[in-house]
Structure formats: C-alpha cells, structure tokens
Amino acid sequence: VSDPDSEHVEEALKKVEFLIVQDLFLTETARFAHVVLPAASFAEKDGTFTNTERRVQRIRKAIEPIGDSKPDYWIVKEVAKRMGGKGFEWESAEEIFEEIRKVVPSYRGITYKRLEEKGIPWPCPSEDHPGTPYLYGEGFLRPGGKALFMPLKYTPPPEEPDEEYPFILTTARSPYHYHTITMTGKVTGLMLLKGFETVEINPEDAAQIGIKSGQRIRVRSRRGEVEAVALVTDDTPKGVLTMSFHFPETRTNLLFSSSVLDPISKMPELKVIAVKVEKV
C-alpha cells in the first residue's frame, strides 16, 4: 500500500518462490505470504522501545499473547535454532538487552533497573551517566567542532503539470492514522474521525470542474487511477490535490513512480506527481 507504483510491487510479490511475513495482522502484504508468523503486540510482551529521540523506555506486558502470537525475539530465536543457528539461547527480552549492552557502547550504562524509574536517551556509556538529551552539545566530530552545511541544487520534479495532467498531487498524513492503518484502522474511534480517503481540492479548481465536497471523484496519473471523496478546502493551493496514503482500498501511492529515485538516499518520489481529476 505504501510503496510507489504498488501494482508493480504486487506483481513482484506474486513471483516470489517462498514468502514469510511476520506481523500482528493479515496485512495486504501478508496475503501474498506462504507462511505468516503471528507477532505479539506491544501490550503482549516485555522489552524496551527506543524512539527517534534516542530515549530507551521499558515496555511491560499487560496481557498474555492472544491466539498463537509470540514475541518477536521468540520467533527469531526459534527460526534461527531450527535452521541450525548458534547463539540464540535467550529466554527473555532482558537477556537480549544485556547482550546489546555488552556490544553497543552507547547502551552500556542503561539497565532494566534504571529504566524502571524513567527512560534514558543514548549515548549512555556508564551506569552513573544520566544519558544524553541532545547530541553534539560540545561540538561536532569534525575539525573545529563545527557542523558542515552542504548547499543543494534544486532539482525539478519528474513530472510537471501539462494539458493532459493539469494538477500536482502531493501526499500528507492524517493526524488520526499511522502509515497503512494496520493498527489505527482497527480503532473504532479513529475510524469515526477519518474512515475513508479524501481528495483535498482548492475551491477555484473544484468550481471549474464542477466538483463539490462529498462527491466521489477519480484521480488518474500515468501509472493508474484511484477513486476517493472530494473535500473542497482552502487548505490546498490552486493547482494542487492532496491525499493521504493510509487506506488500502484507495491505494494513492500506485499513482506515483517507482523509477524516479533520489540520487543519494534512493528514496522514490512520493510527494509530487502530475494527475488529472474527474467526477465519477
């Protein structure tokens, strides 16, 4: 659902000789799998979670795993052991964390006992270290301690609006959902707030085409088409359409190209594509 030109991804998955998927739910990708390994959710397992702030926090099991679901480490351990792997003898997430502390200097000072009190941001090199709330406070690891800023040359998007495809489509995230709604889509309250895909369109553009809020419209690119509900709003500039990519029944990202990549990160162009729109 989230990959660009997702029909291309589907065709590739259909050709895979043997596909194993480990997930909480039977996602769109898992439906292509020959074997699905049911994973436990955060509420069904113990362990730690390191967020993008670098803060390591404890996770404590609230309920027993439902059905046949297992903690991630148990699944990895059992698969590895049955394939003849060595060094997978852990019996708990804490044992794995202790191994991480031994081999990762940034985690060396973090213990389960310390995490009972509060989360600790790495680097934390020793057990008497408070953790590092922000990096490079004393300078960057360069001569003189200064950061290096690199100017970038503007690169135009791969497709510009033209007579056939007069709009630019960009994607945004809903505040009520995460990624491809494999979890948030199971929450009734969140689905009441945002239960289907919309196409945000500027009032001037909507009036010119004869589109009103609540109408189903079709958005078409050079790679495919999707249908969604129009939302006429001044939040979106003239000449631009805005959609999310959350809903599997409206696979917005199939409209985007998978062949245009950033030259450094190799990320596909997922924010700008030329499209046309019409009433259904």
Secondary structure, 3 states (H helix, E strand, C coil): CCCCCHHHHHHHHHCCCCCEEEECCCCCCHHHCCEEEEECCHHHCCEEEECCCCEEEEECCCCCCCCCCECHHHHHHHHHHHCCCCCCCCCCHHHHHHHHHHHCHHHCCCCHHHHCCCCEECCCCCCCCCCCCCCCCCCCCCHHHCCCCCCCCCCCCCCCCCCCCCEEEEECCCCCCCCCCCCHHHCHHHHHHCCCCEEEECHHHHHHHCCCCCCEEEEECCCCEEEEEEEECCCCCCCEEEECCCCCCCCHHHHCCCCCECCCCCCECCCCEEEEEEEC
